[in-house]
Amino acid sequence: MAIVGFNFTKMNVEKFSQVKGKINISNNVAIVSVEKTDLELGSNKQKALKFCFEFTSQYNPKLGLIKLEGDVIFMEDLKKIEELEAQWKKEKKVPKIIMTQILNSVLNKCNIQALILSKEVNLPPPIMLPKLTDTPKA
């Protein structure tokens, strides 16, 4: 089992007003669909699963929004792919070990892209960045 592809299909960043006062930033990621797809490797076609996702960074009070959409391509043997697709259709779930791998991949790419987009429209970074502090020695 392995992630073999990652694609952004939509990127949207909006700044509604100037940054002032206390800002609350909430980040969310969701898998919106899981479907079988054909993956062409040379002259061979192989089945894979496409996990479509939506990532949002919402700035409140109504300051801005970053929304990213895309998909992650996941390869596994055909029997397992069919089981995973059937489980998603029935329960909207897949095993935790696979979902963790998919979501970590999405978060890794989306947090970086959201950081870049926030900079372009002068919104605060949607994730906490490391800071140095000047603490006096005891």
C-alpha positions in Angstrom: 0.0 0.0 0.0 1.4 3.4 -1.0 0.5 6.9 -1.9 1.6 7.3 -5.5 0.1 10.7 -6.5 -1.1 14.0 -5.1 -2.9 16.7 -7.1 -4.4 20.1 -6.3 -7.5 20.7 -8.4 -8.7 24.0 -6.9 -7.1 26.8 -4.9 -8.9 29.7 -3.5 -7.8 32.5 -1.2 -9.8 35.5 -0.2 -9.2 38.4 2.1 -12.4 40.1 3.1 -11.1 42.9 5.4 -7.9 44.3 6.9 -6.3 42.4 9.8 -7.0 44.0 13.1 -7.7 42.8 16.6 -7.9 39.2 17.8 -8.1 36.7 15.0 -9.2 33.1 15.3 -8.0 30.7 12.6 -9.6 27.3 12.2 -8.2 24.7 9.9 -10.2 21.7 8.7 -9.5 18.8 6.3 -12.1 16.3 5.0 -12.2 13.4 2.6 -15.2 14.1 0.4 -15.1 11.0 -1.8 -13.2 7.8 -2.5 -13.4 6.2 -5.9 -11.6 3.6 -8.0 -9.4 5.1 -10.8 -7.2 3.7 -13.5 -3.5 4.3 -13.1 -1.4 3.9 -16.3 2.1 2.7 -15.7 3.8 2.4 -19.1 1.6 0.1 -21.1 0.0 -1.4 -18.0 -3.3 -0.2 -16.4 -3.7 -0.7 -12.7 -6.5 0.1 -10.4 -6.0 2.6 -7.6 -8.1 4.6 -5.2 -8.6 8.3 -5.5 -9.2 10.1 -2.2 -10.7 13.5 -2.9 -10.2 16.1 -0.2 -11.1 19.6 0.9 -8.9 21.7 3.1 -10.0 25.0 4.6 -8.4 27.7 6.8 -11.1 30.1 8.0 -10.1 33.4 9.5 -12.7 34.9 12.0 -14.2 37.3 12.5 -14.9 37.2 8.7 -11.4 38.2 7.7 -10.5 35.6 5.1 -10.7 32.1 3.7 -8.3 29.7 2.1 -9.8 26.6 0.4 -7.8 23.9 -1.3 -9.2 20.9 -3.1 -7.5 17.9 -4.7 -6.9 14.2 -4.6 -4.5 11.6 -3.3 -3.9 8.5 -5.4 -3.4 5.3 -3.3 -2.3 2.0 -4.7 -3.1 -1.4 -3.3 -4.0 -4.8 -4.7 -7.3 -5.0 -6.6 -9.1 -7.0 -3.9 -8.2 -4.5 -1.2 -9.1 -1.5 -3.4 -12.6 -3.0 -4.0 -13.0 -3.7 -0.2 -12.0 -0.1 0.7 -14.3 1.4 -2.0 -17.2 -0.7 -0.8 -16.5 0.2 2.9 -16.4 4.0 1.9 -19.7 3.7 0.0 -21.4 1.9 2.9 -20.0 3.7 6.0 -18.0 6.7 4.7 -14.9 5.2 6.5 -11.7 3.4 5.7 -9.3 1.7 8.1 -7.6 4.1 10.5 -4.1 3.2 9.3 -4.9 4.1 5.7 -6.8 7.3 6.6 -3.9 8.5 8.8 -1.5 8.0 5.9 -3.8 9.9 3.5 -4.6 12.7 5.9 -1.0 13.2 6.9 -0.1 13.5 3.2 -2.9 16.1 2.6 -2.0 18.1 5.7 1.7 18.1 4.8 1.0 19.6 1.3 -1.9 21.8 2.2 -0.4 23.5 5.2 2.6 24.6 3.1 0.4 25.7 0.2 -1.9 27.6 2.6 1.1 29.3 4.2 2.2 30.5 0.7 -1.3 31.7 -0.3 -1.8 33.6 3.0 1.5 35.4 2.4 0.3 36.5 -1.1 -2.8 38.3 0.2 -1.3 39.5 3.5 -3.2 37.2 5.8 -1.6 35.8 9.0 -0.1 32.4 8.6 -2.7 29.7 9.1 -0.3 27.5 11.1 1.8 28.4 14.1 5.4 29.1 13.1 8.3 28.7 15.5 9.3 31.8 17.4 12.4 32.7 19.4 11.7 34.3 22.8 14.1 36.4 24.8 13.8 35.0 28.3 16.0 36.3 31.1 18.3 33.9 32.7 17.5 33.0 36.3 
